[in-house]
């Protein structure tokens, strides 16, 4: 494909404007769902990964870790045979024991493009054209970030917390994560990502690693402000199960509680929860009360792939479409000329 002549990812397409925030496999699941609803999708991706190929490239070149960005591009890539070959190549990981072992081809391409083009956003747009991405993939910050967490349960006294630094360390800690911070504490936000959130009809946060992929978005001050003031319908998608290490033993209600601790003013319209993951009765009542503190209504729906802890793209798309339908269409036309039309 020719990046110079292929469609520009910034050219408006059909469907509601959707901003999906997260990272890793959780964001991949969301993007696989929302691409069924619109080709105006912007992925806003965490940039704190310090493990594997991304961590090595970040340490050696000082680049924004490319792994989660690469996965988001793959999730939104086109369906033609030629593009699928490119996507498979971008996702391919080198084997062996040499210097390239463990690196994904796409990570290397993004690192190289960022160096040649001068910035990560341009690199993502260039590779997005090659992959026929209908939408856009953006980092939540233009600089690589670090995650630092207060973790209890690692000392003999359970009241004592230890400071753990690094996304991989936080995600795999055997203790209980109490709170996370970003380093630097006041990082810049990616300007186009702010625009995408402010101009969206739908903002989706989650699922994903709660402390290392979901909560970091509300810790970037300007991005948090955009989330607070956007007129978009905001939907929080909860994980299907607690994750070993980071959220071991967490109930669905606990996920909401820790998000509220980090973002006390945050409000959402809907919380999507897999019906099978929360039994009927008291647990659902507690979860609904917690969601009400966000101003949200809980939707208990079947969104899981049968027999797995993965979200089914078609089922999740259906749940999000139902949330959108509750608003009755896209926002009314404003000064930017957008029309009040339904996407259904």
C-alpha positions in Angstrom: 0.0 0.0 0.0 1.1 3.6 -0.6 1.1 5.8 2.5 1.2 8.9 0.4 -2.0 8.1 -1.5 -4.1 6.0 0.9 -6.9 7.6 3.0 -5.9 9.9 5.7 -6.9 8.5 9.2 -8.0 12.0 10.2 -10.6 12.2 7.4 -14.1 11.9 8.9 -15.9 8.6 8.3 -19.2 7.1 9.2 -20.6 6.3 12.7 -20.2 8.0 16.0 -16.9 9.5 17.1 -15.5 7.1 19.6 -12.5 7.5 21.9 -11.3 4.3 23.6 -8.8 4.6 26.5 -6.7 1.8 27.9 -3.7 -0.4 27.0 -2.7 -3.9 26.2 -5.1 -6.8 25.6 -8.0 -4.9 27.3 -7.8 -2.0 24.8 -7.5 -4.5 22.0 -10.8 -6.1 23.1 -12.5 -2.7 23.2 -11.2 -1.6 19.8 -12.2 -5.0 18.3 -15.7 -4.2 19.5 -16.1 -0.5 18.7 -14.7 -0.8 15.1 -18.0 -2.7 14.5 -19.9 0.5 15.4 -17.9 3.2 13.7 -14.8 3.9 11.6 -14.3 7.1 13.6 -12.4 5.5 16.4 -9.5 7.0 18.3 -7.4 4.8 20.6 -5.7 6.6 23.5 -3.0 4.3 24.8 -1.0 4.2 28.0 2.7 4.7 27.6 4.3 3.3 30.8 5.2 -0.2 29.6 8.8 -1.1 30.7 8.8 -4.8 29.9 9.7 -7.1 27.0 10.4 -5.6 23.6 8.9 -2.2 24.5 11.0 -1.9 27.6 14.2 -2.7 25.7 13.5 -0.2 23.0 12.5 2.4 25.6 15.7 1.9 27.5 18.0 1.8 24.5 16.4 4.6 22.4 14.3 6.6 24.8 11.2 6.1 22.7 7.6 6.0 23.9 7.1 2.2 24.5 5.5 1.0 21.2 4.0 -2.4 22.1 0.5 -1.3 23.2 0.4 1.2 20.4 1.2 -1.5 17.9 -1.5 -3.8 19.3 -4.1 -0.9 19.0 -3.1 -0.4 15.3 -3.5 -4.1 14.7 -7.0 -4.1 16.3 -8.1 -1.3 13.9 -6.3 -2.6 10.8 -8.2 -3.2 7.5 -9.6 -6.5 6.4 -8.1 -6.9 2.9 -5.8 -9.8 2.2 -2.9 -7.5 1.6 -3.5 -5.5 4.8 -3.8 -8.8 6.8 -0.4 -9.8 5.6 1.0 -6.5 6.8 -0.8 -6.8 10.1 0.5 -10.3 10.6 4.0 -9.0 9.9 3.7 -6.1 12.2 2.6 -8.4 15.0 5.3 -11.0 14.3 7.8 -11.5 17.0 11.4 -12.7 16.3 12.5 -15.9 17.9 16.0 -17.2 18.5 18.5 -15.9 21.0 20.2 -13.1 19.1 19.8 -9.3 19.5 16.4 -9.2 17.9 15.0 -12.1 19.9 11.7 -11.2 21.5 11.3 -8.0 19.5 8.1 -7.5 17.4 8.5 -6.2 13.9 5.9 -3.5 14.5 7.8 -2.2 17.6 10.9 -1.8 15.5 9.0 -0.1 12.7 7.4 2.4 15.1 10.7 3.1 16.8 12.3 3.7 13.4 9.5 5.8 12.1 9.5 8.0 15.2 13.2 8.6 14.8 12.9 9.5 11.1 9.6 11.5 11.4 10.6 13.2 14.6 7.6 12.2 16.7 5.4 9.3 17.8 2.1 10.6 16.5 3.4 11.1 13.0 4.9 7.6 13.1 1.6 6.1 14.2 -0.3 7.9 11.5 2.2 6.7 8.9 2.0 3.0 9.9 -1.8 3.4 10.3 -2.1 4.3 6.6 -0.1 1.2 5.7 -2.5 -0.9 7.8 -5.6 0.9 6.4 -6.6 1.9 9.9 -10.0 3.6 9.9 -9.5 5.9 12.8 -6.4 6.8 14.8 -4.1 5.5 17.5 -2.5 8.0 19.8 -0.4 7.9 23.0 -1.9 9.4 26.1 1.3 11.4 26.6 4.1 12.2 24.1 6.7 11.1 26.6 7.3 7.7 28.2 6.0 7.5 31.7 6.7 5.3 34.8 4.2 3.9 37.2 4.9 3.8 41.0 2.6 2.0 43.4 2.2 1.8 47.2 1.8 -2.0 47.9 0.9 -3.6 51.2 1.3 -7.2 52.2 5.0 -7.4 51.3 6.2 -6.8 54.9 5.6 -8.7 58.1 3.4 -5.8 59.3 0.4 -5.7 56.9 -0.1 -2.0 57.6 3.3 -1.1 56.1 3.4 -0.3 52.4 6.3 -0.6 50.1 6.9 1.6 47.0 7.1 -0.5 43.8 8.2 1.1 40.6 7.6 0.0 37.0 4.6 -1.3 35.2 5.7 -4.9 35.0 6.6 -4.9 38.7 3.3 -3.4 39.7 1.3 -5.8 37.5 3.0 -8.8 38.9 3.4 -7.8 42.6 2.3 -10.5 45.1 1.1 -7.7 47.5 -2.0 -5.6 47.4 -1.8 -2.4 45.3 -3.2 0.5 47.3 -2.4 3.5 45.1 -0.5 4.3 41.9 1.2 7.5 40.7 2.8 8.5 37.4 6.4 9.7 37.1 6.7 12.5 36.2 3.7 13.4 38.4 2.4 16.1 36.0 3.0 14.7 32.6 1.9 16.4 29.4 -1.0 15.0 27.5 -1.0 14.3 23.8 -2.9 17.2 22.2 -4.7 15.2 19.5 -5.8 12.7 22.3 -7.4 15.6 24.2 -9.2 16.7 21.1 -10.5 13.2 20.4 -11.9 13.0 24.0 -13.5 16.4 23.8 -15.1 15.8 20.4 -16.2 12.2 21.0 -19.8 11.0 21.1 -18.7 8.0 23.1 -15.7 7.5 25.5 -14.9 4.0 26.6 -12.5 3.4 29.5 -11.4 -0.2 30.3 -11.2 -3.1 30.4 -7.6 -3.9 31.2 -5.0 -4.0 33.9 -6.7 -1.7 36.3 -3.7 0.0 38.0 -1.4 0.0 35.0 -3.6 0.5 31.9 -6.9 2.0 33.1 -6.3 4.3 36.1 -3.2 6.0 34.5 -5.5 7.9 32.1 -7.1 9.8 35.0 -3.6 10.7 36.4 -2.6 12.8 33.4 -4.0 16.2 34.5 -5.1 17.6 31.1 -6.5 14.3 30.0 -8.5 14.0 33.3 -9.9 17.5 32.7 -10.9 16.5 29.2 -12.7 13.4 30.6 -14.4 15.5 33.2 -15.7 18.1 30.7 -16.4 16.1 27.5 -20.1 15.9 26.5 -19.5 12.4 25.3 -21.4 9.4 26.7 -18.9 7.8 29.0 -18.9 4.0 29.5 -16.6 2.1 31.9 -16.1 -1.6 31.0 -15.1 -3.8 34.0 -12.8 -6.8 33.7 -14.3 -10.2 33.6 -12.2 -11.4 36.5 -9.6 -10.1 39.0 -6.0 -10.4 37.7 -3.3 -12.3 39.6 -1.0 -9.8 41.4 -2.4 -6.4 40.5 -6.0 -6.9 41.5 -6.0 -10.4 43.1 -9.1 -10.8 45.3 -10.8 -7.6 44.0 -14.5 -7.7 43.6 -16.2 -5.7 40.8 -17.2 -3.1 43.4 -13.6 -2.8 44.6 -12.5 -1.9 41.0 -14.9 1.1 41.2 -13.8 2.0 44.7 -10.1 2.3 43.7 -10.9 4.3 40.6 -12.9 6.7 42.7 -9.9 7.0 45.1 -7.7 8.1 42.2 -10.4 10.3 40.4 -12.9 11.5 43.0 -14.7 13.9 40.6 -14.9 11.4 37.7 -18.4 10.7 36.4 -19.5 8.1 33.9 -22.9 7.3 32.4 -22.8 3.5 32.2 -20.8 0.7 33.8 -20.8 -2.5 31.7 -20.4 -5.7 33.7 -20.4 -9.3 32.5 -23.6 -10.8 34.0 -21.9 -14.1 34.8 -19.0 -12.5 36.7 -21.3 -10.9 39.4 -23.9 -13.1 41.0 -27.5 -11.8 41.4 -28.3 -10.5 44.8 -26.3 -8.5 47.4 -23.1 -8.3 45.3 -25.0 -6.7 42.4 -26.7 -4.3 44.8 -23.4 -3.2 46.3 -22.0 -2.7 42.8 -25.0 -0.6 41.7 -24.6 1.6 44.7 -20.9 2.1 44.0 -21.7 2.9 40.4 -24.3 5.5 41.5 -21.4 7.4 43.1 -20.1 7.9 39.6 -23.6 8.9 38.4 -23.7 5.7 36.5 -26.2 3.0 35.7 -24.9 -0.6 35.7 -25.6 -2.9 32.7 -25.3 -6.6 33.6 -24.9 -8.3 30.2 -23.3 -11.3 28.6 -20.1 -9.9 27.1 -17.7 -12.8 27.5 -16.4 -15.4 25.1 -17.9 -18.7 26.2 -15.6 -20.5 28.7 -13.0 -17.7 28.8 -12.1 -14.5 30.7 -12.0 -12.6 27.4 -14.5 -10.1 26.1 -16.4 -11.2 22.9 -16.1 -8.3 20.4 -19.6 -8.8 19.0 -21.2 -9.0 22.4 -19.3 -6.0 23.8 -20.2 -4.0 20.6 -23.9 -4.8 21.3 -23.6 -3.7 24.9 -22.0 -0.4 23.9 -24.5 0.2 21.1 -27.3 -0.2 23.7 -25.6 2.4 25.8 -25.4 4.7 22.8 -29.1 4.1 22.0 -30.0 5.3 25.5 -28.9 8.8 24.5 -30.9 8.6 21.2 -28.2 9.6 18.8 -25.2 11.7 18.5 -24.9 15.1 20.0 -26.7 18.0 18.5 -24.9 20.1 15.9 -22.6 22.7 17.3 -20.2 25.3 15.9 -18.2 22.5 14.3 -21.1 21.7 12.0 -21.7 18.2 13.3 -25.3 17.0 12.7 -27.7 15.4 15.1 -28.2 12.1 13.4 -28.5 8.5 14.5 -25.8 5.9 13.6 -28.3 3.1 13.7 
